[in-house]
Structures are given as C-alpha cells and as structure tokens.
Amino acid sequence: MFDDRSPIYQQIAEKIKDEILTGALKEDEQVMSTNQYASFYRINPATAAKGFQQLVDEGVLYKKRGIGMFVSAQAREQLRGQRRERFFTEVVDAMIAEAQMIGIPLDEVVARIAAVRIPSGEVER
Amino acid sequence: MSLPVSVRDLQLRYGDTVALDRLSFDLAAGKIYGLLGRNGSGKTSLLSVLAAFRRASGGTVLVDGEDPFENARVTRRVCLIRDNVDAEETDRVGGVLDLAARLRPDWDADYAGRLIKQFDLPLRKRVSGLSRGGRSALAVTLGLATRAPLTIFDESYLGLDAPSRYAFYQELVADYAEHPRTIILSTHLIEEVANLFEEVLIIDRGRLLVHEETDTLRQRGATITGEAGAVDAFVTGHGLEALGEKRLGGTKAVTTYGLLTDGQRREAAGAGLDIAPVGLQDLFIHLTAAGGRR
C-alpha cells in the first residue's frame, strides 16, 4: 500500500492527487474524513491528517467547518499543470536516456508513439 | 481521556541482572507509540513498570504526574494486555469480560459486544479451552473495550492469525480516532504495524536507543550503493554513521544512519551512487544487531 520511498503523509497526498487527476474524485466532491482514511488504510490518524493538511495548504482541498473537506474547483487544472511540467523531465527525458543506453534509435521510439497514439478526440478532455 | 508518561533514569534489576538501565523519556498524552526491541531487550520489563505490575529498582516513573505503583487512582486507568489473558484457567470467557466491565470505569459494553462478534469469541467456553488465537482475541477485546486512558498491548495480538491481526489494527485505529488515548504497542513484527505509530521507541539490552517520530526515523536510514571506493569516500567524507556494509565484487552497499541533505544527495548522484531508503524493519535490525549501534 505505502512504501518507504517517502514519508507516508506525502504518499497519502499523492494518492488523493492521483484520484483527482483520474477524475475518481470530482471538483467540490467531499473526500473521506481523515479518521475514515486512517482506519481504512490502518495508519495513524495524525499521519493522515498531515497528508490532508498539506493538500489544504496547496489549495487542492478546502475545509467546510464541521462538515469536512472537499476538492477545490480548480484542483484538477492546477494538478494537470504541475504534472505537465514534470512530464518531459521525468518521463520523456528518462525514456530517451534509456533508449540511447540500450541502442534503440529515437526514430523507432517516435514511430512507436505514432503507432499507439490515441485518437485526438480522446486526448483532449 | 489520555495519560502522559514521564520516565527518568529508570532502573530495574532482577538480582544481579540489569533489565532496564537508566531509561529516560517522555510520552505526550494521546499518541500511539511503538515500542520495538529484540526478545529479552527489556520491553516487557518496561511495560510492567509503567502498568505498576512491578516496582522500579531506581529512578522515577510518572503516569499522569504520579507514581503508579500501588496507586489505585492511576492503575484503574492503565490497562496492560500481555500475550496471555490474566485470568484463572477455569474462568469462562463471559465471566472474564463481566469482571472487566465491573472494574473498568471506561468499559464500553456495546463495543465489547461488537468485538466479541468480530473475533467470534465463545462466551461459555473456559479460558483453558481456548486456542492460542482465541486467547489473543480475548486479550485484545479486553484491551480495546476497556478504553483505558493509557492502554498497553505487549505483543498481545501475536497469537492472532493474519486476517484477525489486520482486523485488530483496523479496530485500533478506528476506535482511537473516536476515543483518543495514549496507546503503546510493543512488537517485533514491525512491517505490519509501523504505519500505526506516531512515534517509535527502540530499546536494546535495557537501554533506550531511539525515540523519534516515525516519519523522521524512516528518513534517517539510507543504503548507499556503488563502486566501493566512491562509497567509502562519500561515507567517510561526510562523517556518516555506518550501521552495516555488504560487498559484492567491486560494489559496496553501506547502510547509514542520519538525515542526508539535498546537497549530499545531489553529490552522491553525481558520483554515480545510488541512495535507497531503508524500511523501519531493516533499520531496526541494523540498529539492534550484535555489534550494532551503541
């Protein structure tokens, strides 16, 4: 469920961000309470609260007093923008480095991308 | 309700044997603590003193600001659950639970009922007729439903099979969230429960090795792998504390203890070294291995 790569609260925050990006969590939808979350994943409630608080600080979630926490209206756009910035350095550059190391010409990589490309209507959502 | 714990220079001797050697620490009220240590490290001795089952040979122990020993005001609010139920073998399960209900001021009968169902406890059976798993189930049911402001589980859930242990962890978190209290869990099955702990204490041969927030402790361990000369240069150059090392041909892996700065991480990457995190279980093994950290 969680690994040792980074603090658990950061992994909780990342997991919720992923759910917002995939659309599993919609804008203005209520998220699980920290206690529900902690019990579900068998983690310390203080750790879960820290992860949720980070998302509030980043503007991804907002609090309604006495009711709970909700996904911010602009959360998905904001997260997509952040991930796009990281995409080329973390995903594409790493792929190119791997291809060069094992001797795959970049033309072949480009051809492959062209072959598996999803119809453009489904890319823009 | 939660109770704080304060321990100063605590010593416990059995004859010539020193079980606890000048332990000092403070536990703030209302957190879940993990007490880790190898067999014979003093975990049970320490917990027995906190719960007033034993009297300290030296130093002070304060629970909610008072010495717990022979102090009913404190002991009725402290619950120590060991790996076996403190009951006569001829008692019936239902009778053991009824007694707890009478003695414990915060006992929740409805909650106990739900746990009895969850763990499938046979109320009419005698304690002597229970399987190991049944005894553990009775023990954790007592520990949870007592809702003591200081609740201690001394490896009491180890007799449960894996599905029941996970059910116990889930119950523990859910009930703690609703009814915060100070909880101490001792274990050597660290991987399963590490995420439950807000803070971790590691004791070894009666001494306190580590008392740290779990997330911070997790970040202290690192395994640095690469060409042997480069690894050595990096570890000694930064004065890192090495807990252990392994060699395979020209490759060396050193496990270090101490927070690495971003600058050190960049330098390691530049030197072709790989830095991997160390899980709590592995860190514990390195810290407490024979010839480990002192």
Interface residues (C-beta under 8 A of the other chain):
Chain A: F2 D4 R5 S6 P7 I8 Y9 N35 A38 S39 F40 Y41 R42 I43 N44 P45 A46 T47
Chain B: K31 I32 Y166 Y169 Q170 V173 A174 Y176 A177 E178 N195 L196 F197 E198 T214 D215 R218 Q219 P277 V278 G279 L280
